[in-house]
Amino acid sequence: MTTDAHLSVFEQLDLPDTSLTRDTYAHAAQATPAYIHDHCVRSYVFARAHAQNQLCAPVSTTTTNCCSSPASCTTWD
């Protein structure tokens, strides 16, 4: 993660950057208190890091393929 102030939150946190995610992010930011919205973003970032640590690899923008052990994993480039 970078701390460059000129980068958007999507760039800083490497969030999925589509029109749908930007619209959803903006709606959630407007519709919920800041502490709830920030918690949700932190939870997503933490879950993604945990999944990567558990040998999960993204298959697409909506699904993942997780392995229970390195021996059962496919190598992703």
HELIX and SHEET records of a PDB file:
HELIX    1   1 VAL A    9  GLN A   12  1                                   4    
HELIX    2   2 SER A   19  ALA A   31  1                                  13    
HELIX    3   3 ALA A   34  ASN A   53  1                                  20    
HELIX    4   4 PRO A   70  SER A   72  5                                   3    
SHEET    1   A 2 CYS A  56  PRO A  58  0                                        
SHEET    2   A 2 THR A  64  CYS A  66 -1                                        
END                                                                             
